[in-house]
Amino acid sequence: MSDLLEPGVAENPTIQSPPPPKRRKWGRYVLYTLAVLGVLMIALLVAAFFKANSEPQLIKIDETASIDEAMTRTYGKYSPEKKGWVYVDEANDPFLVRVIQQAKIEAVGASDELYFAVSGTSLKGDGRNFYGVFLIRADSKPGGGLVEISSPYRYESDVAVTPEKVRFEALSERTWGWVLKVQNGTRPTAEQVMVSNVMLAPHGDEIALLARFKASVDAEPADCAQANAEHETWRKAVEAMGAQEHTSEQELHEAETMDDTEPLRCERSRWTYRTADVVGPLPGPLTVSVKGSQYGAAMEAKTWKLMFDSKAFSYNVPDELAVE
């Protein structure tokens, strides 16, 4: 039985476990993409927040409310009975102030701008009147609200400025302005009555005087020939007085008085003006023409071109057109 082999213990066969599943790389890419998008979204939101808080917001202006607030703050309470604002100035003189022009400028992508002009008429009837101009616009500082730029007290007219004496127009792509006709003198038979064109416009934080030039002159003595003769006599007397040496105060006073007593001569002159087309950021030239009669004879037709001085922010007005 020795030939019989004892049964041996059978070895366990090796069991191979299945390989681990391979991780899909695309899932990781999706997570990365979502993370990047999230960071970008946060960055965009933060940038939009800072932009909204750093740039001025576009402001729409309520004309009625803004004008009422500015007028009440400047001139006092509104009088429903007199239909205007009653203002008492530093000399204790009362005036009735009314709005004679208003315009709201609305532009795409920009805040509103409100321009208006006012006229103050003396309630004493003494011929002491004033006018003023206002601009209400958005503050350039972030969150600044509305600001006012104004010149509210201009005592320059013997006659109250009325709506038909105000012209509001674009002077350049950036500048709107007023031209107001201001009158000095009221009795052409006894004095020279002159109307001047006063051109005003906002510049920075102020109202700038761009130009002041003649609009009309009227003088109506009874006899033009006699008036010319009297004026010639006066002129010769002034020349003779000027050639003398004045040592006493009385002589100096007499010389100054003679200068102030120039005889009236016949005159009826009219100046018209035209603004240039709006083509740039600065106002273009003004074209001024004259016609009429002076000292009993027809005036020679003449035209001037007034150039704008950007440094002075005003027009160069020649002596022939200047208002003394």
JODATA-V688587 format. One record per run of one state. SS is the DSSP state (2 for helix, 1 for strand, 0 for the rest). FROM is the first residue (numbers start at 1). TO is the last residue. If there is no record, write none. Layout:
# JODATA-V688587
ss;from;to
SS;FROM;TO
SS;FROM;TO
This chain:
# JODATA-V688587
ss;from;to
0;1;24
2;25;54
0;55;62
2;63;75
0;76;77
1;78;79
0;80;83
1;84;88
0;89;93
1;94;105
0;106;112
1;113;122
0;123;128
1;129;138
0;139;145
1;146;157
0;158;162
2;163;165
1;166;170
0;171;175
1;176;184
0;185;192
1;193;203
0;204;205
1;206;219
0;220;223
2;224;243
0;244;248
2;249;259
0;260;266
1;267;275
0;276;285
1;286;294
0;295;296
1;297;298
0;299;301
1;302;306
0;307;307
1;308;309
0;310;313
1;314;315
0;316;321
1;322;322
0;323;324
